[in-house]
Amino acid sequence: MARILCAWEYGADLGHVRRLVPVAEALRDLGHEVSIAFRDSAHLEAARSRGFDAYVAPLLRIPPFVNPAPANFSDVLLNIGFADLHSISGALRAWRSLLELLGTQLIVADYAPTAMVAGRLAGTRMVTIGTGFALPPPTDPLPALRPWAPLEEGVLRAHDDRLVRTIREAIGPAGAGRAPVRARDIFAADAHLLCTFPELDPFAPRDTGEYVGPQGDASSGEDLRWQGTAAHRIFAYLKPRNERFDAVVAALHALDAECIVAAPGLGHERASALSGGGVRVVSAPVNLDPLLAEASLCITHAGPGVAARALAAAVPMALLPQHLEQFLIARRIEQSGAASVVRPDTRQPDFHAWLASLLADASLREGARRVAEAHRGHSFGEATRRAAERISQVALA
């Protein structure tokens, strides 16, 4: 059996924790010795409470000024600290020390590029895992993030070259033989596991990667049920700090529909004040499956977790992406015919009119039904097992 390190460096969503911890448990059940390194110490208890040794992941310094519209994934990495030579050098030393301390034989990397570079230098086997955004297609140069606004190859290559040059300088002559030569080398691994549907993958269709499908337990959360007999039932999962939150809730009050709004982080008093009539607002996560099973429409930001559950349940979506990754996912779902999208950079629409039109849109319902049919029989729980078995296969090869 192998000593495996599950590493998460970037991305603020709890989806990373909810993906890695169950996979770590499944790997342990297969007989492997598993440790965990998370970027956020607040989530280490989620691993330690399940019996894992858990460490804070070495991180780069985030620069004070970043490009608000990164051109490709090299530009993304430069934005999150890969332009800082001394920071890279220190983080790589820390990762190498952790790998040596644990005797790591395989890294499971969830948006963990520095860990992957350290593993490359150490000759450690690697498997990437995630929902697609952190694994760009291995083109040279790395592709533009906005295919609707093409860039000249020279622009993309300049970002790649700057990234590789900084990493190689941080590594120094001693590690030059294993240092990345092209930006795509940073993401090289023995297997790439995509815990998503192709309709949610920002870079689909792609030639590399194995779709194991979305995973996770949707039952963790408050157990709510639909109560009324309204013709339409709308489920919304929204960030209460989003600038469009209040306008969306106000639009729901004006619709002839029963509505449940899950807004984790919203204060209880505020949730009560926003509730009334056919609208219930709750300030905690909810059990998704029973609500989506009878929903007419799902309003969300296009986070891959909720979006995957809605697709599997054949529920059309009204999508309000907040940032680039969510917009790329939203665009993919819209292309499948299962959603309508309000871009984050557009003026605030008439949400009442927009939502009413979506409830009446038969083509949207048919698009959602078609996608759900393509994934009929998918088990979110089995996806974790499949991912762990594939990782184990790599570890024992």
C-alpha positions as CSV (number, residue, x, y, z in Angstrom):
1,M,0.0,0.0,0.0
2,A,1.1,3.6,-0.6
3,R,1.6,6.8,1.4
4,I,-0.6,9.4,-0.1
5,L,-0.9,13.1,0.4
6,C,-4.2,14.9,-0.5
7,A,-3.3,18.5,-1.2
8,W,-5.5,21.6,-1.7
9,E,-3.9,25.1,-2.2
10,Y,-6.2,27.4,-4.1
11,G,-9.9,28.1,-4.4
12,A,-12.1,29.3,-1.5
13,D,-15.1,26.9,-2.0
14,L,-15.8,24.2,0.6
15,G,-16.2,21.9,-2.4
16,H,-12.5,21.1,-2.2
17,V,-12.9,19.8,1.4
18,R,-16.0,17.9,0.6
19,R,-14.3,16.3,-2.3
20,L,-10.9,15.4,-0.7
21,V,-12.0,14.1,2.7
22,P,-14.4,11.4,1.3
23,V,-11.7,10.4,-1.2
24,A,-9.2,10.2,1.5
25,E,-11.5,8.0,3.6
26,A,-12.1,5.7,0.6
27,L,-8.3,5.5,0.0
28,R,-7.8,4.5,3.6
29,D,-10.5,1.8,3.3
30,L,-8.4,0.5,0.4
31,G,-5.4,0.1,2.8
32,H,-3.5,3.3,2.0
33,E,-1.8,5.6,4.5
34,V,-3.3,9.0,3.8
35,S,-2.4,12.5,5.1
36,I,-4.0,15.8,4.2
37,A,-2.7,19.4,3.5
38,F,-5.3,22.1,3.3
39,R,-4.8,25.8,2.5
40,D,-7.2,26.9,5.3
41,S,-6.5,25.8,8.8
42,A,-10.2,26.3,9.7
43,H,-11.0,23.2,7.7
44,L,-8.2,20.9,9.2
45,E,-10.6,19.7,11.9
46,A,-12.8,18.2,9.1
47,A,-9.9,15.9,8.4
48,R,-8.5,15.4,11.9
49,S,-12.0,14.4,13.2
50,R,-11.9,11.5,10.8
51,G,-8.5,10.3,12.0
52,F,-6.2,11.9,9.4
53,D,-2.9,13.7,10.1
54,A,-3.6,17.1,8.6
55,Y,-1.3,20.1,7.9
56,V,-1.6,23.6,6.7
57,A,-0.5,23.8,3.1
58,P,2.5,26.0,2.3
59,L,1.1,29.0,0.3
60,L,2.5,31.7,-1.9
61,R,2.2,35.4,-1.1
62,I,-0.7,37.0,-2.9
63,P,0.5,40.1,-4.8
64,P,-1.2,43.4,-3.9
65,F,-2.2,44.1,-7.5
66,V,-3.5,41.5,-9.9
67,N,-4.8,41.4,-13.4
68,P,-8.6,41.5,-13.1
69,A,-9.0,39.7,-16.4
70,P,-6.4,37.0,-16.7
71,A,-5.7,35.9,-20.2
72,N,-4.9,32.2,-19.6
73,F,-4.2,29.9,-16.7
74,S,-0.5,31.0,-16.6
75,D,-1.9,34.5,-16.0
76,V,-4.1,33.1,-13.2
77,L,-1.1,31.5,-11.5
78,L,0.9,34.8,-11.8
79,N,-2.1,36.5,-10.1
80,I,-2.0,34.2,-7.1
81,G,1.7,34.4,-6.3
82,F,3.7,32.7,-9.1
83,A,5.3,36.0,-10.1
84,D,7.1,36.1,-6.7
85,L,10.5,34.3,-7.1
86,H,11.3,34.2,-3.4
87,S,7.8,33.1,-2.4
88,I,7.9,30.2,-4.9
89,S,11.3,29.2,-3.7
90,G,10.2,29.1,0.0
91,A,6.9,27.3,-0.7
92,L,8.7,24.7,-2.8
93,R,11.2,24.0,0.0
94,A,8.3,23.7,2.5
95,W,6.4,21.3,0.2
96,R,9.5,19.2,-0.4
97,S,10.1,19.0,3.4
98,L,6.5,17.9,4.0
99,L,6.7,15.3,1.2
100,E,10.0,14.0,2.7
101,L,8.6,14.0,6.3
102,L,5.6,11.9,5.3
103,G,7.4,9.7,2.9
104,T,4.9,10.6,0.2
105,Q,4.6,8.3,-2.7
106,L,1.7,9.9,-4.5
107,I,0.1,13.4,-4.4
108,V,-3.7,13.9,-5.0
109,A,-3.7,17.5,-6.1
110,D,-6.9,19.6,-5.9
111,Y,-5.9,23.0,-7.4
112,A,-2.5,22.5,-5.8
113,P,0.1,23.7,-8.5
114,T,3.0,24.4,-6.1
115,A,2.6,20.9,-4.6
116,M,2.6,19.5,-8.1
117,V,5.9,21.3,-9.0
118,A,7.4,20.1,-5.7
119,G,6.2,16.5,-6.5
120,R,7.7,16.8,-10.0
121,L,11.1,17.7,-8.5
122,A,10.9,14.8,-6.0
123,G,9.8,12.3,-8.7
124,T,6.5,11.7,-6.9
125,R,3.5,10.2,-8.7
126,M,0.6,12.5,-9.1
127,V,-3.1,12.5,-9.7
128,T,-5.1,15.7,-10.2
129,I,-8.7,15.9,-9.0
130,G,-11.3,18.6,-9.4
131,T,-14.1,20.0,-11.5
132,G,-12.0,21.1,-14.5
133,F,-11.2,24.8,-14.1
134,A,-7.8,24.1,-12.4
135,L,-6.8,21.7,-15.1
136,P,-6.4,23.6,-18.4
137,P,-6.0,21.6,-21.6
138,P,-2.3,20.8,-22.2
139,T,-1.8,23.1,-25.2
140,D,1.3,25.1,-25.9
141,P,0.7,27.9,-25.0
142,L,-2.1,27.3,-22.5
143,P,-5.4,28.4,-24.1
144,A,-7.3,31.6,-23.6
145,L,-9.8,31.6,-20.8
146,R,-12.3,33.6,-22.9
147,P,-12.7,31.8,-26.2
148,W,-15.3,34.4,-27.3
149,A,-12.5,37.1,-27.1
150,P,-9.5,35.4,-28.8
151,L,-6.0,36.6,-28.2
152,E,-2.9,36.4,-30.3
153,E,-0.7,33.4,-29.6
154,G,2.2,35.7,-28.7
155,V,0.2,37.2,-25.8
156,L,-0.6,33.8,-24.3
157,R,2.9,32.6,-24.8
158,A,4.3,35.6,-23.0
159,H,2.3,34.7,-19.9
160,D,3.5,31.1,-20.2
161,D,7.1,32.1,-20.6
162,R,7.0,34.5,-17.6
163,L,5.5,31.8,-15.4
164,V,8.0,29.1,-16.4
165,R,11.0,31.4,-16.2
166,T,10.1,32.4,-12.6
167,I,9.5,28.8,-11.5
168,R,12.8,27.6,-13.1
169,E,14.7,30.4,-11.5
170,A,13.1,29.6,-8.1
171,I,14.1,25.9,-8.5
172,G,17.7,26.8,-9.5
173,P,20.3,24.7,-11.4
174,A,20.2,21.7,-9.1
175,G,16.6,20.9,-10.1
176,A,16.8,22.1,-13.7
177,G,16.5,18.5,-15.1
178,R,13.0,18.0,-13.6
179,A,11.8,21.6,-13.8
180,P,8.9,22.5,-16.1
181,V,10.0,23.6,-19.6
182,R,6.5,24.6,-20.7
183,A,3.6,25.9,-18.7
184,R,1.6,22.7,-19.5
185,D,4.3,20.7,-17.7
186,I,3.2,22.2,-14.4
187,F,-0.1,20.2,-14.7
188,A,1.4,16.9,-15.9
189,A,0.2,13.9,-13.8
190,D,-0.2,10.2,-14.0
191,A,-4.0,10.7,-14.2
192,H,-6.5,13.5,-14.3
193,L,-9.8,12.9,-12.6
194,L,-12.7,15.2,-13.4
195,C,-15.4,15.1,-10.7
196,T,-18.0,16.7,-12.9
197,F,-20.2,16.2,-15.9
198,P,-18.8,17.3,-19.3
199,E,-21.7,19.9,-19.4
200,L,-20.1,21.6,-16.4
201,D,-16.4,21.4,-17.4
202,P,-15.2,24.9,-18.5
203,F,-12.7,23.3,-20.9
204,A,-14.9,20.6,-22.4
205,P,-14.7,18.9,-24.8
206,R,-11.1,17.9,-24.0
207,D,-8.7,15.1,-25.0
208,T,-7.2,14.5,-21.6
209,G,-8.8,13.6,-18.3
210,E,-11.2,10.9,-17.0
211,Y,-14.8,11.9,-16.0
212,V,-15.7,10.1,-12.8
213,G,-18.6,12.4,-12.4
214,P,-19.7,14.8,-9.6
215,Q,-19.5,13.4,-6.1
216,G,-20.7,14.4,-2.6
217,D,-23.5,14.0,-0.2
218,A,-26.4,16.4,-0.8
219,S,-28.2,15.3,2.4
220,S,-26.0,17.3,4.8
221,G,-28.1,20.3,5.7
222,E,-31.5,21.4,6.9
223,D,-34.3,19.1,5.8
224,L,-37.0,21.2,4.2
225,R,-40.0,20.2,2.1
226,W,-42.3,22.0,-0.3
227,Q,-45.5,22.9,1.5
228,G,-47.9,24.6,-1.0
229,T,-49.8,23.6,-4.1
230,A,-48.4,26.4,-6.4
231,A,-48.0,25.5,-10.0
232,H,-44.3,26.5,-9.8
233,R,-41.6,25.7,-7.2
234,I,-38.4,27.7,-7.3
235,F,-35.3,26.7,-5.4
236,A,-32.5,29.2,-5.0
237,Y,-29.0,28.7,-3.5
238,L,-27.4,32.1,-3.3
239,K,-24.6,34.0,-1.6
240,P,-26.3,36.7,0.6
241,R,-23.4,39.1,0.0
242,N,-23.9,39.1,-3.7
243,E,-25.0,42.5,-5.0
244,R,-28.1,40.9,-6.7
245,F,-29.3,39.0,-3.8
246,D,-32.0,41.4,-2.5
247,A,-33.3,42.1,-6.1
248,V,-33.7,38.4,-6.7
249,V,-35.5,37.8,-3.5
250,A,-37.8,40.7,-4.2
251,A,-38.6,39.3,-7.6
252,L,-39.5,35.9,-6.1
253,H,-42.0,37.6,-3.8
254,A,-43.7,39.0,-6.9
255,L,-44.0,35.6,-8.7
256,D,-46.9,33.2,-8.4
257,A,-44.7,30.4,-7.0
258,E,-43.5,28.7,-3.9
259,C,-39.9,29.6,-3.3
260,I,-37.2,28.4,-1.0
261,V,-34.0,30.4,-0.8
262,A,-30.9,28.9,0.9
263,A,-28.5,31.6,1.8
264,P,-25.8,30.2,4.1
265,G,-24.2,33.0,6.1
266,L,-27.3,35.2,6.2
267,G,-28.3,36.2,9.7
268,H,-31.4,34.5,11.1
269,E,-33.2,37.8,11.7
270,R,-32.5,38.9,8.2
271,A,-33.7,35.5,6.8
272,S,-36.9,35.9,8.8
273,A,-37.5,39.4,7.6
274,L,-37.1,38.4,3.9
275,S,-39.5,35.4,4.3
276,G,-43.2,35.7,3.9
277,G,-46.0,34.7,1.6
278,G,-44.7,31.9,-0.7
279,V,-41.1,32.7,0.0
280,R,-39.0,31.0,2.7
281,V,-35.4,32.2,3.2
282,V,-33.1,30.0,5.3
283,S,-29.6,30.9,6.6
284,A,-28.1,27.5,6.4
285,P,-27.2,24.8,3.9
286,V,-30.2,22.5,3.0
287,N,-30.7,18.9,1.8
288,L,-30.8,19.5,-2.0
289,D,-32.2,16.3,-3.4
290,P,-35.8,16.4,-2.1
291,L,-36.2,20.1,-3.1
292,L,-34.7,19.7,-6.5
293,A,-36.8,16.6,-7.2
294,E,-40.0,18.7,-7.3
295,A,-38.5,22.1,-8.4
296,S,-39.5,23.9,-11.5
297,L,-36.4,26.1,-11.6
298,C,-33.1,26.4,-9.7
299,I,-31.5,29.8,-9.2
300,T,-27.8,29.6,-8.4
301,H,-24.4,31.1,-9.1
302,A,-23.2,28.1,-11.2
303,G,-21.1,26.6,-8.4
304,P,-20.4,23.1,-9.7
305,G,-21.9,21.3,-6.7
306,V,-25.4,22.7,-6.9
307,A,-25.4,22.9,-10.7
308,A,-24.5,19.1,-10.9
309,R,-27.4,18.2,-8.6
310,A,-29.8,20.4,-10.6
311,L,-28.7,18.8,-13.9
312,A,-29.1,15.3,-12.5
313,A,-32.6,16.2,-11.4
314,A,-33.6,17.7,-14.8
315,V,-34.2,21.1,-13.3
316,P,-33.7,24.2,-15.6
317,M,-31.4,26.8,-14.1
318,A,-31.3,30.6,-13.9
319,L,-27.6,31.3,-13.4
320,L,-26.0,34.4,-11.8
321,P,-22.2,33.7,-11.9
322,Q,-20.1,35.9,-9.7
323,H,-16.6,35.3,-11.2
324,L,-14.8,33.8,-14.2
325,E,-14.9,30.1,-13.2
326,Q,-18.6,30.3,-12.5
327,F,-19.2,32.1,-15.7
328,L,-17.3,29.5,-17.7
329,I,-19.4,26.8,-16.1
330,A,-22.6,28.8,-16.6
331,R,-21.7,29.2,-20.3
332,R,-21.3,25.5,-20.7
333,I,-24.7,24.8,-19.1
334,E,-26.3,27.4,-21.3
335,Q,-24.8,25.8,-24.3
336,S,-26.3,22.5,-23.3
337,G,-29.8,24.1,-23.4
338,A,-30.5,23.7,-19.7
339,A,-29.9,27.2,-18.4
340,S,-30.2,30.9,-18.9
341,V,-27.3,33.2,-17.8
342,V,-27.0,36.8,-16.6
343,R,-23.4,37.8,-17.0
344,P,-21.7,39.3,-14.0
345,D,-20.7,42.4,-16.0
346,T,-24.1,43.2,-17.3
347,R,-26.6,45.7,-16.0
348,Q,-29.1,44.3,-13.5
349,P,-32.1,43.0,-15.4
350,D,-35.7,42.9,-14.6
351,F,-35.5,39.7,-12.5
352,H,-39.2,39.2,-12.2
353,A,-39.7,39.3,-16.0
354,W,-36.6,37.1,-16.5
355,L,-37.7,34.4,-14.0
356,A,-41.3,34.4,-15.3
357,S,-40.1,33.9,-18.8
358,L,-37.9,30.9,-17.7
359,L,-40.8,29.3,-15.9
360,A,-42.8,29.4,-19.2
361,D,-39.9,28.2,-21.4
362,A,-40.6,24.7,-22.6
363,S,-37.3,24.5,-24.5
364,L,-35.4,25.1,-21.3
365,R,-37.3,22.3,-19.6
366,E,-36.5,20.0,-22.5
367,G,-32.9,20.9,-22.5
368,A,-32.6,20.1,-18.8
369,R,-34.5,16.8,-19.3
370,R,-32.1,15.9,-22.2
371,V,-29.0,16.4,-20.1
372,A,-30.4,14.5,-17.1
373,E,-31.2,11.6,-19.4
374,A,-27.6,11.5,-20.6
375,H,-26.5,11.0,-17.0
376,R,-29.3,8.8,-15.8
377,G,-28.0,6.3,-13.2
378,H,-25.1,8.4,-12.1
379,S,-24.4,7.9,-8.4
380,F,-22.8,10.8,-6.5
381,G,-21.6,8.4,-3.8
382,E,-20.1,5.9,-6.3
383,A,-18.1,8.7,-7.9
384,T,-16.0,9.0,-4.8
385,R,-15.4,5.2,-4.8
386,R,-14.4,5.3,-8.5
387,A,-12.0,8.2,-7.9
388,A,-10.4,6.4,-5.0
389,E,-10.0,3.2,-7.0
390,R,-8.4,5.0,-9.9
391,I,-6.0,6.8,-7.5
392,S,-5.1,3.5,-5.9
393,Q,-4.4,2.0,-9.3
394,V,-1.9,4.7,-10.0
395,A,-0.3,4.4,-6.6
396,L,0.2,0.7,-7.0
397,A,1.4,0.7,-10.6
